[in-house]
Amino acid sequence: NKIEYFNDIYDLEKSLVSKDYIIFSSYAFSEFPIIIRKKFEDLIKKSKLSIFLSNNKFENVDNNEYFSEVSKKFQKNLIVKNFEYPSQDGYTKKHKYFILDN
């Protein structure tokens, strides 16, 4: 295994053709504007599993609604789990995992 870095979404997509992959994002994706998120939709659609840790809302985007719409659009199951850990900071108690699978 090796780590590869990509600056271009299209190069990333080309590198994943005919491969099984998962996506995991801890806040980054859910803090992108919708226009940038759309660039990743094909990758999400083709992933075996996608896990996003997110605030419920970020800059007027309701992430509960967003991930629900994405799951319907790509016919994926959506599982929403609370983000919990010992000695958790108060502001993270409303954060959630949004899990999309086939």
Buried (B, 14 or more C-beta within 10 A) or exposed (E): EEEEEEEEEEEBBEEBEEEEEEBEBEEEBBBBEEEEBEEBEBBBBBBEBBBBBBBEBBEEBEBBEBBBEBBEEBEBEBEBEEBEEEEEEEEEEEBBBBBBBE
